Amino acid sequence: MAARRCIAVAAHKGGSGKTTLAVNLAGALGASGCSVAVVDGDPQGAATIGLGIVPGSLSLYEVLIGAVDVRAAIMATAAPGVSVLPATLDLAGAEVELPRRPGWQTVLAERLRPLGELFDVTIVDTPPGLGVLSYMALSAADQVLVACPPDFLAVRSLPMVLQSVERAGVELIGIVPTMVERRTRHEADFSAYLEQSYGDRLLGAIPRRVILRDALAAGLPITSYSPRSDAAEAFHRLAKGVLNAKTTT
């Protein structure tokens, strides 16, 4: 790759397919030959588990408080080219502890900087909402992807996410429609709304598939778990789009 990149994956509403997007985009980028670090920025640790890692004593929390260098905490996964910086529930404490420190807004960016020497792409899976951890992730990133399924609550919260991206001064790669089926009128209507309102900022849609949940449960991205599935193909297309995308505002 010509340049090292740090991409935050964000969503305001929980259950938007954000972690599925982060894990499987990493898998597709890794399969294409990129070296990828996934930083699990969510105390629930779904990206960690979804990449088959049981976190030990070293996690993002220890990195944030300066107890360990990020290079010592990053762990290889079974997916080609993909490593992960795990998260544990201890990370929830950082939302309370870090804002008491001067310059807390840039702590994550500073701690993750060495990853740029080791990986082509760093993907930060943010927690849902727009709290301290999400703000630090946006501040650490060069670019952001926003996950948005075609449903009322997710679409309603989308402007808030985009405003946060703009305030953080991070470049928007695009909005990824996630969990798309269009089997109901509700989904069809909100898919059409996304296309009409954000068409120039939309990237390839990710279908809703049970096999994506199966892959996360198996600790593998879909590109490793079922490489010939249509879901894997969707993530390969998205990875190409991300690598080739011109950012938008």
N, C-alpha and C positions, 0 to 999 in steps of 0.2 A: 504494500500500500504506500501511497505517496506521503500520507500524513497520519500520525497517530490521532485517534479520536476518543473522546469520552462522551457517551450518549446516555442521558437519563431517560427512563421510561416512566411516564407519569399518568395519573388519572386521579380525579377528585373522588369519585364514587368507588367504594369497594365492590368487588365482584365484577370488575370491568374487563377481566382477561389480561390485566397488566403483567402479572408474573408469567403467565403462559406466553405472552408476547416476548418478554425479556429472555426467558430461558430458551425458547425455540428460535428466536432470532440469533442468539448466541450460537446455538447448534448449527444453524444454516451458515452463518459466517465462518464458523470453525471448519465445516465441511468444505467450504470454498477455498480454504487455505489460509485464512486469517488466524492469528492468535488472539484469543478473546478472554478477557477477565470479566466475570460477572460479580458485581459488588452487591450483595444482598443488603439493602438498606431498610428492610422491613423487619421489625422485631418478631413477627410471626415466623420468619425464616422459610417461607414457602419456596423461594428460589433455591435455597440451600438444599432442602429436601428434594425438590424437583430435579436437582442435578446429582442426586444419589449420595449426598454427603451428610454424615452425622457430625454435627459440630462438636469440637472438643473444647479445650481451654482457651484457644485463640480464635478470636472473632473480630468483626468490625468494631465492636465496643472497645476492646482492648487497643485496637489501632487508634480509635478516636481519642481516647484519654492519654495516648502516648506511652502506653505500657509495652508496646511491641511495634516493631517496624512492619509495614504492610507486606513486605517481601517474605517475612517469616510466617505470616498468617494465611497467605493465599494457598489454595489447595487444588491439585489437579483432579479432574473428573474423568469418567469413562468416555465422555464425548470427545472426539478428535478436536484438538486445538483449544479446548475450553477449560478454564480454571475458575474457581469461585472463592470469593472472600465471604465466609459464612456469617450468618446473623444468629443471635440467640435473643431470648427475652431480656437479657441484660441491656440490650440496645435501647429499650424503652426508657431506661434511666437516663440516657444521654439527652433526651428531650428536656429533662429537668436540670441536669447538671451543666451542660455545655453553655446555655445562654447566660450563666453567671460569670463566664470567662470573657475577658476582653478579646475581641476579634473572633468570636465563635463562628461567625458566618463563613469564614474561609478555612476552618479547621479541616473539613473533609477534603477540600481541594488540595490542601497542603499534604495531608496524609496519603492521598492517592497518587501524588505526583510521580513517585518512582515506578508506578505501573506503566507509565508512558514509555519507559525504557525497555520494558519487557513484553508488552502486548501491542498489537496493532489497534485493537478496539477495546475500550473499557465500557461495559454496560452497567449502569446503576439502576437497580430495581428499587423504586421509591415506595414508601408506604402510601396507602390511600390518604386523601386529604391534602391540606396545604400547611402542615405544621412545620416544626423545627427541622426534622430530618429531611422532609421534602424540599424545604428551602435550601438547606445545605447541599443537597444533591443537585439542584438546579444551578447553584452557584459554582459547583465543582465541574459541571458539564460544559462541553463546547456546544452541544446540540441536544435536542430533545425530541422524542417521539411521544405522542399522546394517544393512549388507548381509549376508544370510545365505542361501545356496542350500540346498536340501533334501538335504544329504548329511551323512554321519556326522561327518567331521572339522570341518566348518563349524559344525554344531549343537553339537558337543562344546566348541568354543571360545567359543560365544556367551555363557555366563555370565561368562567372563573379561572380555569386552568390556563387558558391562553393568556389571560391578563397577568397571571403569575409568571409565566414564561417571559412575557414582554418586560415586566418589571425587573426580572433577574438578568435581563440582557443576554439571554441565551438564544441561539438560533433554532428555529423550528424546522425540523426535517419534514414533518407532516403528521397528520392524524390518521391512525390506523383503525378502521372499523373492525371490531372484534366480535366473535361469537355470532356471526351472521348466518341466518337461515332463511329469512323472508317467508316463512311458512304462515305467519299470521299477518293480519292487516296492520297491527301495531308496528311490527318490525318493518314491513314494507313501507309504511308511511314515514317512519323515522329514518330509514335508509334513504328514501327519496329526499327527505329534509336535509340530511347530511350532504348529499350530492348537490342539492340546490344552493345550500348556504356556505359550504366549505369545499366545493368541488376541486378548486385549484390547489387545495392543501391536503387532499385525501391521497393516501397510498393504498396499495392493494389490500382488499378485504381478507380477513381470516375467517374461515367457516367454523361454525360450531360443530365439533365432532367429539364423540365419546372417547375416541382413540387418543385425543390430546390429554384427557384426564388420565387415561391408562398409562400414557408415557410418563407423565409427572409422577404417578404412583410407582412406576418402575425406576424412577431416578434417571431418566434419559430424555433428551430432546427428541421430538418427533422425527427428526432427520436421521437419528440413530435407531429409534424404536421401530419405526415403520417408514423406511426411506422412500417407498414407492406410493405412499398414500397421497390423496389429494391435499391433505393438510400439510404434509412435508413439502409438496410442490408449491403451496401457497407461501410457505416461509422461505423457500429458495427464491421465489420471485421477489418477496419483500426484501430479502438480503441484497439482491442485485439493485433494487430500487434505492435502498438506503445508501449503498456504496456509490451510486451514480447520482443521487438526488442533489439538486440545487436547493439550498435552504430558502425558506419563505419567512415572511414577517406577518 
